[in-house]
Amino acid sequence: MINRTLAHLTFALALVLASFGNANANSTIVVGGKKFTEQQLVAEMTTQLLRANGYGVDKRPDLGSSVLRAAQENGQVDVYWEYTGTSLVIYNNVKDRLDADATYKKVSELDAQKGITWLNPSKANNTYAFAMRKEEAEKDGIVSISDLASKIEGGKAYKFASNAEFFSRPDGLRPLQEMYKFEFERKNIIRMDGGLTYQALRDGQVDLALVLSTDGRIPAFGFVVLKDDKRFFPSYALTPVIRTKVFDENPKVGELLNALSAKLDDDTIAKLNSRVDVGRESIESVAKEFLQNNKLI
């Protein structure tokens, strides 16, 4: 009787341990995302990709950049897509100007100490940029930010639309003006939500706007991006980042996200963004079609 009871207990314990092991390998993955279209797209792609491979997903999109990073460091978000330059400058306070490869290597090393693993970077470099309407840029002979600086120092006034974050961040407006040796008059800096800068420029409310270089509205609205000829902005390679503990427990998640990352480049992400922002297609349908067309699901 004792042997039979012990056998039952041993069998039950084995079932519990097996159940725990399966739950650990396929536990719910918390996927985060920031507040703009590109981030909503990659968060939705990640969600659909993981669910198609048997993972439970708790998606938490539309978070502020600093809030999202803090949530990952605190274990509240497992995976999201970050930009190498943002981690370098904002989260790790590195002042050195590094090329794309060195930036990725540096943030990978620094964030590893915080329990964060950088997976393979995509070829999408979503850097900040200055944009003008094409006809205005051609009329004023402006191709680069240096050209713009020369015009402003020569007395030409331009109204500039900027989001509040860029206005104040350490890789933002003030150090850029210092490098290029010009300064907008305060009355000519119009702060607004980042998504509204495109409309303001298109509608002629401003002469110049802060944009993200992979935004599909740039070609759709006939804008030109000014060349950052002094290389002020670091590389902002779009890359999946995952809590190291979660990655170690679920290595397949890393494989899946690396496969997705390999399919993304500037042109691809700009077209996807445009389908949402200009074509008014849903985030969910654009993400699903992309994953299916690339045989990821």
Phi and psi in degrees as GROMACS dihedral restraints (atoms count N, CA, C in turn):
[ dihedral_restraints ]
;  ai    aj    ak    al  type     phi  dphi    fc
    3     4     5     6     1   -62.5    20    10
    4     5     6     7     1   -41.6    20    10
    6     7     8     9     1   -64.2    20    10
    7     8     9    10     1   -38.6    20    10
    9    10    11    12     1   -66.1    20    10
   10    11    12    13     1   -43.5    20    10
   12    13    14    15     1   -62.7    20    10
   13    14    15    16     1   -42.8    20    10
   15    16    17    18     1   -62.5    20    10
   16    17    18    19     1   -38.5    20    10
   18    19    20    21     1   -64.3    20    10
   19    20    21    22     1   -42.9    20    10
   21    22    23    24     1   -62.3    20    10
   22    23    24    25     1   -43.5    20    10
   24    25    26    27     1   -63.5    20    10
   25    26    27    28     1   -41.8    20    10
   27    28    29    30     1   -63.3    20    10
   28    29    30    31     1   -42.9    20    10
   30    31    32    33     1   -64.6    20    10
   31    32    33    34     1   -42.7    20    10
   33    34    35    36     1   -63.5    20    10
   34    35    36    37     1   -41.6    20    10
   36    37    38    39     1   -62.6    20    10
   37    38    39    40     1   -39.7    20    10
   39    40    41    42     1   -62.4    20    10
   40    41    42    43     1   -40.0    20    10
   42    43    44    45     1   -64.5    20    10
   43    44    45    46     1   -42.2    20    10
   45    46    47    48     1   -62.5    20    10
   46    47    48    49     1   -45.8    20    10
   48    49    50    51     1   -64.2    20    10
   49    50    51    52     1   -39.5    20    10
   51    52    53    54     1   -64.9    20    10
   52    53    54    55     1   -41.2    20    10
   54    55    56    57     1   -63.1    20    10
   55    56    57    58     1   -42.2    20    10
   57    58    59    60     1   -62.0    20    10
   58    59    60    61     1   -41.3    20    10
   60    61    62    63     1   -62.7    20    10
   61    62    63    64     1   -42.6    20    10
   63    64    65    66     1   -67.0    20    10
   64    65    66    67     1   -40.5    20    10
   66    67    68    69     1   -64.3    20    10
   67    68    69    70     1   -37.7    20    10
   69    70    71    72     1   -66.3    20    10
   70    71    72    73     1   -41.0    20    10
   72    73    74    75     1   -74.6    20    10
   73    74    75    76     1   -25.2    20    10
   75    76    77    78     1  -126.6    20    10
   76    77    78    79     1    37.5    20    10
   78    79    80    81     1   -69.3    20    10
   79    80    81    82     1   166.5    20    10
   81    82    83    84     1   -66.3    20    10
   82    83    84    85     1   128.1    20    10
   84    85    86    87     1  -100.1    20    10
   85    86    87    88     1   124.7    20    10
   87    88    89    90     1   -88.3    20    10
   88    89    90    91     1   115.3    20    10
   90    91    92    93     1  -104.3    20    10
   91    92    93    94     1   123.9    20    10
   93    94    95    96     1  -104.7    20    10
   94    95    96    97     1   170.6    20    10
   96    97    98    99     1  -165.2    20    10
   97    98    99   100     1   157.8    20    10
   99   100   101   102     1   -90.2    20    10
  100   101   102   103     1  -171.8    20    10
  102   103   104   105     1   -92.6    20    10
  103   104   105   106     1     3.2    20    10
  105   106   107   108     1  -115.2    20    10
  106   107   108   109     1   169.7    20    10
  108   109   110   111     1   -54.4    20    10
  109   110   111   112     1   -49.9    20    10
  111   112   113   114     1   -56.5    20    10
  112   113   114   115     1   -43.4    20    10
  114   115   116   117     1   -68.4    20    10
  115   116   117   118     1   -37.5    20    10
  117   118   119   120     1   -64.1    20    10
  118   119   120   121     1   -37.1    20    10
  120   121   122   123     1   -66.4    20    10
  121   122   123   124     1   -49.6    20    10
  123   124   125   126     1   -70.1    20    10
  124   125   126   127     1   -30.3    20    10
  126   127   128   129     1   -66.0    20    10
  127   128   129   130     1   -40.7    20    10
  129   130   131   132     1   -70.7    20    10
  130   131   132   133     1   -39.9    20    10
  132   133   134   135     1   -59.2    20    10
  133   134   135   136     1   -45.5    20    10
  135   136   137   138     1   -60.9    20    10
  136   137   138   139     1   -44.1    20    10
  138   139   140   141     1   -60.4    20    10
  139   140   141   142     1   -50.4    20    10
  141   142   143   144     1   -65.4    20    10
  142   143   144   145     1   -39.7    20    10
  144   145   146   147     1   -63.0    20    10
  145   146   147   148     1   -46.5    20    10
  147   148   149   150     1   -68.2    20    10
  148   149   150   151     1   -41.7    20    10
  150   151   152   153     1   -63.3    20    10
  151   152   153   154     1   -38.3    20    10
  153   154   155   156     1   -64.9    20    10
  154   155   156   157     1   -19.5    20    10
  156   157   158   159     1  -107.1    20    10
  157   158   159   160     1    21.4    20    10
  159   160   161   162     1    90.9    20    10
  160   161   162   163     1     6.5    20    10
  162   163   164   165     1   -93.2    20    10
  163   164   165   166     1   142.7    20    10
  165   166   167   168     1   -78.6    20    10
  166   167   168   169     1   142.0    20    10
  168   169   170   171     1  -131.9    20    10
  169   170   171   172     1   134.1    20    10
  171   172   173   174     1  -112.9    20    10
  172   173   174   175     1   104.4    20    10
  174   175   176   177     1   -91.2    20    10
  175   176   177   178     1   130.1    20    10
  177   178   179   180     1  -127.6    20    10
  178   179   180   181     1    81.8    20    10
  180   181   182   183     1   -85.1    20    10
  181   182   183   184     1   179.5    20    10
  183   184   185   186     1    64.3    20    10
  184   185   186   187     1    35.4    20    10
  186   187   188   189     1   -98.1    20    10
  187   188   189   190     1   150.1    20    10
  189   190   191   192     1   -66.1    20    10
  190   191   192   193     1   153.9    20    10
  192   193   194   195     1   -57.1    20    10
  193   194   195   196     1   -51.8    20    10
  195   196   197   198     1   -67.8    20    10
  196   197   198   199     1   -36.3    20    10
  198   199   200   201     1   -64.1    20    10
  199   200   201   202     1   -43.1    20    10
  201   202   203   204     1   -64.0    20    10
  202   203   204   205     1   -45.2    20    10
  204   205   206   207     1   -61.7    20    10
  205   206   207   208     1   -44.6    20    10
  207   208   209   210     1   -62.5    20    10
  208   209   210   211     1   -37.9    20    10
  210   211   212   213     1   -63.9    20    10
  211   212   213   214     1   -37.4    20    10
  213   214   215   216     1   -69.8    20    10
  214   215   216   217     1   -44.1    20    10
  216   217   218   219     1   -61.9    20    10
  217   218   219   220     1   -31.2    20    10
  219   220   221   222     1   -88.5    20    10
  220   221   222   223     1     1.4    20    10
  222   223   224   225     1    82.9    20    10
  223   224   225   226     1    12.3    20    10
  225   226   227   228     1   -90.8    20    10
  226   227   228   229     1   -20.2    20    10
  228   229   230   231     1  -127.3    20    10
  229   230   231   232     1   132.0    20    10
  231   232   233   234     1   -89.2    20    10
  232   233   234   235     1   -41.2    20    10
  234   235   236   237     1  -147.1    20    10
  235   236   237   238     1   142.9    20    10
  237   238   239   240     1  -158.5    20    10
  238   239   240   241     1   179.0    20    10
  240   241   242   243     1  -107.1    20    10
  241   242   243   244     1   122.0    20    10
  243   244   245   246     1  -117.0    20    10
  244   245   246   247     1   168.1    20    10
  246   247   248   249     1  -108.9    20    10
  247   248   249   250     1   131.6    20    10
  249   250   251   252     1   -55.9    20    10
  250   251   252   253     1   -43.5    20    10
  252   253   254   255     1   -64.7    20    10
  253   254   255   256     1   -34.7    20    10
  255   256   257   258     1   -64.2    20    10
  256   257   258   259     1   -45.0    20    10
  258   259   260   261     1   -65.7    20    10
  259   260   261   262     1   -40.1    20    10
  261   262   263   264     1   -60.4    20    10
  262   263   264   265     1   -52.1    20    10
  264   265   266   267     1   -86.9    20    10
  265   266   267   268     1   -46.1    20    10
  267   268   269   270     1   -83.8    20    10
  268   269   270   271     1   -48.4    20    10
  270   271   272   273     1   -89.8    20    10
  271   272   273   274     1   -23.1    20    10
  273   274   275   276     1  -118.3    20    10
  274   275   276   277     1    -0.9    20    10
  276   277   278   279     1    54.6    20    10
  277   278   279   280     1    37.2    20    10
  279   280   281   282     1   -86.0    20    10
  280   281   282   283     1   124.5    20    10
  282   283   284   285     1   -93.8    20    10
  283   284   285   286     1   -17.1    20    10
  285   286   287   288     1   -63.7    20    10
  286   287   288   289     1   144.8    20    10
  288   289   290   291     1   -93.1    20    10
  289   290   291   292     1   113.7    20    10
  291   292   293   294     1  -117.3    20    10
  292   293   294   295     1   152.9    20    10
  294   295   296   297     1   -76.8    20    10
  295   296   297   298     1   179.4    20    10
  297   298   299   300     1   -60.5    20    10
  298   299   300   301     1   -46.8    20    10
  300   301   302   303     1   -65.6    20    10
  301   302   303   304     1   -42.9    20    10
  303   304   305   306     1   -67.4    20    10
  304   305   306   307     1   -34.8    20    10
  306   307   308   309     1   -63.2    20    10
  307   308   309   310     1   -47.7    20    10
  309   310   311   312     1   -61.0    20    10
  310   311   312   313     1   -44.8    20    10
  312   313   314   315     1   -62.4    20    10
  313   314   315   316     1   -42.2    20    10
  315   316   317   318     1   -65.6    20    10
  316   317   318   319     1   -47.9    20    10
  318   319   320   321     1   -68.7    20    10
  319   320   321   322     1   -32.2    20    10
  321   322   323   324     1   -62.4    20    10
  322   323   324   325     1   -43.9    20    10
  324   325   326   327     1   -67.0    20    10
  325   326   327   328     1   -46.5    20    10
  327   328   329   330     1   -68.3    20    10
  328   329   330   331     1   -42.2    20    10
  330   331   332   333     1   -76.0    20    10
  331   332   333   334     1   -22.4    20    10
  333   334   335   336     1   -59.2    20    10
  334   335   336   337     1   -32.7    20    10
  336   337   338   339     1   -70.5    20    10
  337   338   339   340     1   -15.1    20    10
  339   340   341   342     1  -106.3    20    10
  340   341   342   343     1    12.3    20    10
  342   343   344   345     1    79.1    20    10
  343   344   345   346     1    24.9    20    10
  345   346   347   348     1  -121.0    20    10
  346   347   348   349     1   131.0    20    10
  348   349   350   351     1  -108.1    20    10
  349   350   351   352     1   127.8    20    10
  351   352   353   354     1   -89.1    20    10
  352   353   354   355     1   122.2    20    10
  354   355   356   357     1   -82.4    20    10
  355   356   357   358     1  -164.4    20    10
  357   358   359   360     1   -71.1    20    10
  358   359   360   361     1   131.2    20    10
  360   361   362   363     1   -71.9    20    10
  361   362   363   364     1   146.7    20    10
  363   364   365   366     1   -81.6    20    10
  364   365   366   367     1   176.4    20    10
  366   367   368   369     1   -94.7    20    10
  367   368   369   370     1    13.3    20    10
  369   370   371   372     1   -91.6    20    10
  370   371   372   373     1   115.9    20    10
  372   373   374   375     1  -110.2    20    10
  373   374   375   376     1    95.2    20    10
  375   376   377   378     1   -93.3    20    10
  376   377   378   379     1    74.5    20    10
  378   379   380   381     1   -86.5    20    10
  379   380   381   382     1   158.3    20    10
  381   382   383   384     1   -64.2    20    10
  382   383   384   385     1   152.6    20    10
  384   385   386   387     1  -155.5    20    10
  385   386   387   388     1   160.6    20    10
  387   388   389   390     1  -101.4    20    10
  388   389   390   391     1   134.1    20    10
  390   391   392   393     1  -125.7    20    10
  391   392   393   394     1   149.8    20    10
  393   394   395   396     1  -132.3    20    10
  394   395   396   397     1   161.2    20    10
  396   397   398   399     1   -66.5    20    10
  397   398   399   400     1   137.8    20    10
  399   400   401   402     1   -56.3    20    10
  400   401   402   403     1   -44.6    20    10
  402   403   404   405     1   -64.8    20    10
  403   404   405   406     1   -36.7    20    10
  405   406   407   408     1   -70.9    20    10
  406   407   408   409     1   -40.6    20    10
  408   409   410   411     1   -63.5    20    10
  409   410   411   412     1   -42.2    20    10
  411   412   413   414     1   -67.6    20    10
  412   413   414   415     1   -40.0    20    10
  414   415   416   417     1   -62.9    20    10
  415   416   417   418     1   -38.8    20    10
  417   418   419   420     1   -91.1    20    10
  418   419   420   421     1    -2.0    20    10
  420   421   422   423     1    67.7    20    10
  421   422   423   424     1    37.9    20    10
  423   424   425   426     1  -106.3    20    10
  424   425   426   427     1   119.1    20    10
  426   427   428   429     1  -115.6    20    10
  427   428   429   430     1   -33.6    20    10
  429   430   431   432     1  -125.4    20    10
  430   431   432   433     1   170.3    20    10
  432   433   434   435     1   -67.7    20    10
  433   434   435   436     1   -30.4    20    10
  435   436   437   438     1   -63.3    20    10
  436   437   438   439     1   -38.7    20    10
  438   439   440   441     1   -61.9    20    10
  439   440   441   442     1   -43.6    20    10
  441   442   443   444     1   -61.1    20    10
  442   443   444   445     1   -45.7    20    10
  444   445   446   447     1   -59.2    20    10
  445   446   447   448     1   -41.3    20    10
  447   448   449   450     1   -62.8    20    10
  448   449   450   451     1   -41.4    20    10
  450   451   452   453     1   -64.9    20    10
  451   452   453   454     1   -43.6    20    10
  453   454   455   456     1   -66.8    20    10
  454   455   456   457     1   -43.6    20    10
  456   457   458   459     1   -65.9    20    10
  457   458   459   460     1   -22.9    20    10
  459   460   461   462     1   -84.6    20    10
  460   461   462   463     1     0.0    20    10
  462   463   464   465     1   110.4    20    10
  463   464   465   466     1    -4.0    20    10
  465   466   467   468     1   -77.3    20    10
  466   467   468   469     1   135.3    20    10
  468   469   470   471     1  -104.9    20    10
  469   470   471   472     1   133.7    20    10
  471   472   473   474     1  -128.3    20    10
  472   473   474   475     1   133.9    20    10
  474   475   476   477     1   -83.6    20    10
  475   476   477   478     1   129.2    20    10
  477   478   479   480     1  -118.6    20    10
  478   479   480   481     1   124.8    20    10
  480   481   482   483     1   -94.9    20    10
  481   482   483   484     1   125.4    20    10
  483   484   485   486     1  -138.3    20    10
  484   485   486   487     1   147.5    20    10
  486   487   488   489     1   -76.7    20    10
  487   488   489   490     1   162.9    20    10
  489   490   491   492     1   -66.7    20    10
  490   491   492   493     1   -34.1    20    10
  492   493   494   495     1   -64.9    20    10
  493   494   495   496     1   -46.8    20    10
  495   496   497   498     1   -64.4    20    10
  496   497   498   499     1   -33.0    20    10
  498   499   500   501     1   -59.1    20    10
  499   500   501   502     1   -31.8    20    10
  501   502   503   504     1  -115.3    20    10
  502   503   504   505     1   -12.1    20    10
  504   505   506   507     1   -76.7    20    10
  505   506   507   508     1   157.2    20    10
  507   508   509   510     1   -67.6    20    10
  508   509   510   511     1   -17.8    20    10
  510   511   512   513     1  -108.3    20    10
  511   512   513   514     1    31.5    20    10
  513   514   515   516     1  -105.8    20    10
  514   515   516   517     1  -146.5    20    10
  516   517   518   519     1   -64.1    20    10
  517   518   519   520     1   -47.6    20    10
  519   520   521   522     1   -61.0    20    10
  520   521   522   523     1   -51.3    20    10
  522   523   524   525     1   -65.8    20    10
  523   524   525   526     1   -29.4    20    10
  525   526   527   528     1   -64.5    20    10
  526   527   528   529     1   -44.0    20    10
  528   529   530   531     1   -63.0    20    10
  529   530   531   532     1   -36.6    20    10
  531   532   533   534     1   -64.7    20    10
  532   533   534   535     1   -41.8    20    10
  534   535   536   537     1   -66.3    20    10
  535   536   537   538     1   -43.2    20    10
  537   538   539   540     1   -89.2    20    10
  538   539   540   541     1    -3.4    20    10
  540   541   542   543     1    58.9    20    10
  541   542   543   544     1    55.2    20    10
  543   544   545   546     1  -150.2    20    10
  544   545   546   547     1   170.8    20    10
  546   547   548   549     1  -152.6    20    10
  547   548   549   550     1   127.5    20    10
  549   550   551   552     1   -70.2    20    10
  550   551   552   553     1   141.0    20    10
  552   553   554   555     1   -66.3    20    10
  553   554   555   556     1   141.8    20    10
  555   556   557   558     1   -55.2    20    10
  556   557   558   559     1   -37.5    20    10
  558   559   560   561     1   -66.7    20    10
  559   560   561   562     1   -17.6    20    10
  561   562   563   564     1   -97.0    20    10
  562   563   564   565     1     4.9    20    10
  564   565   566   567     1  -102.1    20    10
  565   566   567   568     1   114.2    20    10
  567   568   569   570     1  -107.3    20    10
  568   569   570   571     1   110.5    20    10
  570   571   572   573     1   -89.9    20    10
  571   572   573   574     1   135.9    20    10
  573   574   575   576     1  -158.7    20    10
  574   575   576   577     1   172.5    20    10
  576   577   578   579     1   -58.6    20    10
  577   578   579   580     1   140.6    20    10
  579   580   581   582     1   -55.6    20    10
  580   581   582   583     1   -35.4    20    10
  582   583   584   585     1   -70.0    20    10
  583   584   585   586     1   -19.5    20    10
  585   586   587   588     1   -87.9    20    10
  586   587   588   589     1   -13.1    20    10
  588   589   590   591     1   -63.1    20    10
  589   590   591   592     1   -32.5    20    10
  591   592   593   594     1   -67.6    20    10
  592   593   594   595     1   -44.6    20    10
  594   595   596   597     1   -63.6    20    10
  595   596   597   598     1   -43.4    20    10
  597   598   599   600     1   -60.9    20    10
  598   599   600   601     1   -40.1    20    10
  600   601   602   603     1   -70.8    20    10
  601   602   603   604     1   -44.9    20    10
  603   604   605   606     1   -58.9    20    10
  604   605   606   607     1   -40.4    20    10
  606   607   608   609     1   -86.0    20    10
  607   608   609   610     1     1.8    20    10
  609   610   611   612     1    79.2    20    10
  610   611   612   613     1    14.2    20    10
  612   613   614   615     1   -74.1    20    10
  613   614   615   616     1   -24.3    20    10
  615   616   617   618     1  -136.2    20    10
  616   617   618   619     1   166.5    20    10
  618   619   620   621     1   -99.5    20    10
  619   620   621   622     1   -16.8    20    10
  621   622   623   624     1  -151.6    20    10
  622   623   624   625     1   144.9    20    10
  624   625   626   627     1  -141.8    20    10
  625   626   627   628     1   147.0    20    10
  627   628   629   630     1   -77.3    20    10
  628   629   630   631     1   129.0    20    10
  630   631   632   633     1  -133.7    20    10
  631   632   633   634     1   169.6    20    10
  633   634   635   636     1  -102.7    20    10
  634   635   636   637     1   130.8    20    10
  636   637   638   639     1   -63.2    20    10
  637   638   639   640     1   -21.1    20    10
  639   640   641   642     1   -99.6    20    10
  640   641   642   643     1    12.2    20    10
  642   643   644   645     1   -73.2    20    10
  643   644   645   646     1   129.1    20    10
  645   646   647   648     1   -67.5    20    10
  646   647   648   649     1   -13.8    20    10
  648   649   650   651     1   -76.0    20    10
  649   650   651   652     1   -16.1    20    10
  651   652   653   654     1   -61.6    20    10
  652   653   654   655     1   -56.6    20    10
  654   655   656   657     1   -71.0    20    10
  655   656   657   658     1   -34.0    20    10
  657   658   659   660     1   -63.8    20    10
  658   659   660   661     1   -34.8    20    10
  660   661   662   663     1   -96.8    20    10
  661   662   663   664     1     5.0    20    10
  663   664   665   666     1    72.2    20    10
  664   665   666   667     1    35.3    20    10
  666   667   668   669     1   -90.5    20    10
  667   668   669   670     1   157.9    20    10
  669   670   671   672     1  -119.2    20    10
  670   671   672   673     1   142.4    20    10
  672   673   674   675     1   -94.4    20    10
  673   674   675   676     1   129.0    20    10
  675   676   677   678     1   -75.5    20    10
  676   677   678   679     1   136.3    20    10
  678   679   680   681     1   -67.1    20    10
  679   680   681   682     1   130.3    20    10
  681   682   683   684     1   -84.1    20    10
  682   683   684   685     1    75.8    20    10
  684   685   686   687     1   -71.7    20    10
  685   686   687   688     1   -16.0    20    10
  687   688   689   690     1  -101.2    20    10
  688   689   690   691     1     6.2    20    10
  690   691   692   693     1    54.2    20    10
  691   692   693   694     1    51.9    20    10
  693   694   695   696     1   -68.5    20    10
  694   695   696   697     1   -45.4    20    10
  696   697   698   699     1   -80.7    20    10
  697   698   699   700     1   133.8    20    10
  699   700   701   702     1   -73.7    20    10
  700   701   702   703     1   175.5    20    10
  702   703   704   705     1   -69.4    20    10
  703   704   705   706     1   136.0    20    10
  705   706   707   708     1  -120.1    20    10
  706   707   708   709     1    62.3    20    10
  708   709   710   711     1   -68.5    20    10
  709   710   711   712     1   126.6    20    10
  711   712   713   714     1   -72.8    20    10
  712   713   714   715     1   120.4    20    10
  714   715   716   717     1  -142.6    20    10
  715   716   717   718     1   137.0    20    10
  717   718   719   720     1   -73.6    20    10
  718   719   720   721     1   133.7    20    10
  720   721   722   723     1  -122.3    20    10
  721   722   723   724     1   139.1    20    10
  723   724   725   726     1  -137.4    20    10
  724   725   726   727     1   144.9    20    10
  726   727   728   729     1   -61.2    20    10
  727   728   729   730     1   131.6    20    10
  729   730   731   732     1   -58.5    20    10
  730   731   732   733     1   -39.7    20    10
  732   733   734   735     1   -60.0    20    10
  733   734   735   736     1   -43.5    20    10
  735   736   737   738     1   -67.8    20    10
  736   737   738   739     1   -39.6    20    10
  738   739   740   741     1   -63.1    20    10
  739   740   741   742     1   -43.3    20    10
  741   742   743   744     1   -63.4    20    10
  742   743   744   745     1   -35.8    20    10
  744   745   746   747     1   -81.3    20    10
  745   746   747   748     1   -23.9    20    10
  747   748   749   750     1  -133.9    20    10
  748   749   750   751     1    65.9    20    10
  750   751   752   753     1   -59.8    20    10
  751   752   753   754     1   -26.3    20    10
  753   754   755   756     1   -65.2    20    10
  754   755   756   757     1   -29.3    20    10
  756   757   758   759     1   -58.4    20    10
  757   758   759   760     1   -42.2    20    10
  759   760   761   762     1   -61.3    20    10
  760   761   762   763     1   -42.3    20    10
  762   763   764   765     1   -62.1    20    10
  763   764   765   766     1   -44.1    20    10
  765   766   767   768     1   -64.3    20    10
  766   767   768   769     1   -43.6    20    10
  768   769   770   771     1   -72.1    20    10
  769   770   771   772     1   -32.4    20    10
  771   772   773   774     1   -65.3    20    10
  772   773   774   775     1   -37.3    20    10
  774   775   776   777     1   -64.9    20    10
  775   776   777   778     1   -39.8    20    10
  777   778   779   780     1   -67.8    20    10
  778   779   780   781     1   -44.6    20    10
  780   781   782   783     1   -57.2    20    10
  781   782   783   784     1   -36.9    20    10
  783   784   785   786     1   -65.8    20    10
  784   785   786   787     1   -17.3    20    10
  786   787   788   789     1   -93.0    20    10
  787   788   789   790     1    -2.8    20    10
  789   790   791   792     1  -108.2    20    10
  790   791   792   793     1   130.3    20    10
  792   793   794   795     1  -141.5    20    10
  793   794   795   796     1  -179.5    20    10
  795   796   797   798     1   -56.7    20    10
  796   797   798   799     1   -49.7    20    10
  798   799   800   801     1   -65.1    20    10
  799   800   801   802     1   -43.0    20    10
  801   802   803   804     1   -62.5    20    10
  802   803   804   805     1   -49.3    20    10
  804   805   806   807     1   -69.1    20    10
  805   806   807   808     1   -33.2    20    10
  807   808   809   810     1   -64.6    20    10
  808   809   810   811     1   -40.3    20    10
  810   811   812   813     1   -67.6    20    10
  811   812   813   814     1   -39.0    20    10
  813   814   815   816     1   -65.8    20    10
  814   815   816   817     1   -43.8    20    10
  816   817   818   819     1   -58.6    20    10
  817   818   819   820     1   -41.6    20    10
  819   820   821   822     1   -64.6    20    10
  820   821   822   823     1   -38.3    20    10
  822   823   824   825     1   -60.6    20    10
  823   824   825   826     1   -32.7    20    10
  825   826   827   828     1   -83.3    20    10
  826   827   828   829     1   -51.0    20    10
  828   829   830   831     1   -77.3    20    10
  829   830   831   832     1   -33.1    20    10
  831   832   833   834     1  -103.4    20    10
  832   833   834   835     1   -46.1    20    10
  834   835   836   837     1   -80.0    20    10
  835   836   837   838     1   -11.9    20    10
  837   838   839   840     1    61.3    20    10
  838   839   840   841     1    29.4    20    10
  840   841   842   843     1   -78.4    20    10
  841   842   843   844     1   157.6    20    10
  843   844   845   846     1   -77.0    20    10
  844   845   846   847     1   149.0    20    10
  846   847   848   849     1   -54.6    20    10
  847   848   849   850     1   -45.3    20    10
  849   850   851   852     1   -63.8    20    10
  850   851   852   853     1   -44.0    20    10
  852   853   854   855     1   -71.5    20    10
  853   854   855   856     1   -38.6    20    10
  855   856   857   858     1   -64.7    20    10
  856   857   858   859     1   -43.7    20    10
  858   859   860   861     1   -62.9    20    10
  859   860   861   862     1   -46.0    20    10
  861   862   863   864     1   -63.0    20    10
  862   863   864   865     1   -44.9    20    10
  864   865   866   867     1   -62.8    20    10
  865   866   867   868     1   -40.5    20    10
  867   868   869   870     1   -63.4    20    10
  868   869   870   871     1   -45.7    20    10
  870   871   872   873     1   -63.2    20    10
  871   872   873   874     1   -40.3    20    10
  873   874   875   876     1   -69.0    20    10
  874   875   876   877     1   -44.2    20    10
  876   877   878   879     1   -63.2    20    10
  877   878   879   880     1   -28.5    20    10
  879   880   881   882     1   -98.1    20    10
  880   881   882   883     1    11.6    20    10
  882   883   884   885     1    56.0    20    10
  883   884   885   886     1    36.9    20    10
  885   886   887   888     1   -92.3    20    10
  886   887   888   889     1   -22.9    20    10
